Amino acid sequence: MINVNYVWCFALCALAVWRVAHLLAGENGPWDLVRRLRATLGYGMLGRMMDCFYCMSFLIALPPAIWMSNSWIGFFIQWMALSAMACLLEMASQRKQMHVRVKPVSTSYLNKVINGV
């Protein structure tokens, strides 16, 4: 049986990983601190990592996974699961309209444009 406290702990850690990764990868932060850090890191490996939400969630999930686990295999599974949950939360929060309906231009308008009327 799964311990309810563990489920709450995992859910809260996943939310925390998502929030911190979102802050570092997509926001300027309070007093533009994150923006300045990103500018300081430049276009090197760390600077590019700061722009990638998936990279940040992978790295930020490491400390909570260490804190929650009691074995090596548990640590690895929790690390991947926390990062995956943060990625799913990010995808759900993006609200991009993937299915946008485009109204076709009427053929009478096209005929007028083609014929120069």
C-alpha angles and dihedrals in degrees: 000000000000117000111240091216090057091052091052091046091051093047093049092046091050091051091048092050090050093048096048093043090049090049094050098041103038113018138064093228129215113327088000090283095143092046090052091048090050091049091048092052090051122183097328124114094278092046092052090047090055089060094051115083093194092053091048094048089050092054097039093051090062100081096046090047090053090047094049100042131086100184138036095250091046090050093052094046093047091047092054093041094051091049091047092050090050090051091050091049090050092051091048092049096050093077093197112170101236095172105053115167114223117204109226117234111253115257091232089061091048091050090052091050094046095045093043095238 
